[in-house]
Amino acid sequence: MRHAYTRHLAPRARELRNNQTPAERKLWFEFLRTHPVKFRRQVPLHGYILDFYSPSLKLCIELDGRSHDGRAAVEYDAERTQQLTAAGIQVVRFRNAEVFGQFEGVCKVIEALCRGEAPF
């Protein structure tokens, strides 16, 4: 089992925080940064770097762009989700296109998750 905090990934996580994708920037600055539930960006945990993570809820929000479309990426994401779920972390994924085209809906889903409701 991997250790919770993955120290050797910290420099890469810092780099990713400083170079967020446009979708990550939008979700962070327009919603998560000031959310009452504390979220952190680019968190090295269990051998992975999580896009957004709420330690109090054990909730991981992942934003997926086109690089996640290939078969190998889909398999990697499934393995990653399985590992995080086994560690007690709930993982929810959104496409970058959803963040730009359905931002209010994405925020509503996150709100529901923060309240402990199943939005699906």
C-alpha positions as CSV (number, residue, x, y, z in Angstrom):
1,M,0.0,0.0,0.0
2,R,1.3,3.4,-0.8
3,H,1.9,6.0,1.8
4,A,-0.8,8.7,2.0
5,Y,1.4,11.8,1.3
6,T,3.8,11.1,-1.5
7,R,6.8,13.4,-0.8
8,H,8.8,12.7,-3.9
9,L,5.9,14.1,-6.0
10,A,5.8,17.4,-4.2
11,P,8.0,19.3,-6.6
12,R,5.9,18.1,-9.6
13,A,2.7,19.0,-7.7
14,R,4.1,22.5,-7.1
15,E,5.0,22.9,-10.8
16,L,1.4,21.8,-11.7
17,R,-0.1,24.3,-9.2
18,N,1.9,27.1,-10.9
19,N,0.9,25.9,-14.4
20,Q,-2.8,25.0,-14.1
21,T,-4.8,24.1,-17.2
22,P,-7.4,26.7,-18.2
23,A,-10.2,24.4,-16.8
24,E,-8.4,23.9,-13.5
25,R,-7.8,27.7,-13.2
26,K,-11.5,28.3,-13.9
27,L,-12.8,25.8,-11.4
28,W,-10.3,26.9,-8.7
29,F,-10.6,30.7,-9.0
30,E,-14.3,30.8,-9.8
31,F,-15.5,28.2,-7.3
32,L,-13.3,26.0,-5.2
33,R,-10.8,28.6,-3.8
34,T,-13.5,30.4,-1.8
35,H,-15.7,27.3,-1.1
36,P,-16.7,26.8,2.6
37,V,-15.3,23.3,2.3
38,K,-11.5,23.6,2.1
39,F,-10.0,22.2,-1.1
40,R,-6.3,22.0,-2.0
41,R,-4.8,22.0,-5.5
42,Q,-2.4,19.4,-7.0
43,V,-2.1,17.2,-3.9
44,P,0.5,14.4,-4.0
45,L,-1.4,11.5,-2.3
46,H,-1.1,7.7,-2.5
47,G,1.4,7.9,-5.4
48,Y,-0.7,10.3,-7.5
49,I,-1.2,14.0,-7.9
50,L,-4.8,14.8,-7.4
51,D,-6.2,17.9,-9.2
52,F,-8.3,19.0,-6.3
53,Y,-8.7,17.4,-2.9
54,S,-10.8,18.0,0.2
55,P,-9.1,16.3,3.2
56,S,-12.2,16.7,5.4
57,L,-14.4,15.0,2.9
58,K,-11.8,12.7,1.4
59,L,-13.1,13.9,-1.9
60,C,-11.0,14.1,-5.1
61,I,-12.1,16.1,-8.1
62,E,-10.3,15.3,-11.3
63,L,-10.5,17.3,-14.6
64,D,-9.8,15.3,-17.7
65,G,-8.8,16.8,-21.0
66,R,-8.2,15.1,-24.4
67,S,-5.0,13.4,-23.1
68,H,-7.4,11.1,-21.1
69,D,-9.1,9.8,-24.2
70,G,-6.8,7.1,-25.3
71,R,-7.1,3.5,-24.2
72,A,-4.0,3.5,-22.0
73,A,-5.1,6.7,-20.3
74,V,-8.6,5.3,-19.6
75,E,-7.0,2.2,-18.1
76,Y,-4.6,4.3,-16.0
77,D,-7.4,6.5,-14.8
78,A,-9.5,3.4,-13.9
79,E,-6.6,1.9,-11.9
80,R,-5.9,5.2,-10.2
81,T,-9.6,5.6,-9.2
82,Q,-9.6,2.1,-7.9
83,Q,-6.5,2.7,-5.8
84,L,-7.9,6.0,-4.4
85,T,-11.3,4.4,-3.7
86,A,-9.6,1.6,-1.8
87,A,-7.9,4.2,0.3
88,G,-11.3,5.7,1.2
89,I,-11.2,8.6,-1.2
90,Q,-14.2,9.4,-3.3
91,V,-13.2,10.4,-6.9
92,V,-15.4,12.4,-9.2
93,R,-14.3,13.2,-12.8
94,F,-15.3,16.0,-15.1
95,R,-14.3,16.7,-18.6
96,N,-12.6,20.0,-19.3
97,A,-15.4,20.7,-21.8
98,E,-18.0,20.3,-18.9
99,V,-16.1,23.0,-16.9
100,F,-16.4,25.4,-19.8
101,G,-19.8,24.5,-21.2
102,Q,-21.7,23.4,-18.1
103,F,-19.9,25.2,-15.3
104,E,-23.0,25.8,-13.2
105,G,-23.9,22.1,-13.4
106,V,-20.4,21.0,-12.4
107,C,-20.6,23.3,-9.4
108,K,-24.0,21.9,-8.4
109,V,-22.6,18.3,-8.5
110,I,-19.6,19.4,-6.3
111,E,-22.0,21.2,-3.9
112,A,-24.1,18.0,-3.6
113,L,-21.0,15.9,-2.9
114,C,-19.9,18.4,-0.3
115,R,-23.3,18.0,1.4
116,G,-23.0,14.2,1.3
117,E,-25.6,13.8,-1.4
118,A,-25.2,11.5,-4.3
119,P,-25.7,13.7,-7.4
120,F,-25.8,10.9,-9.9
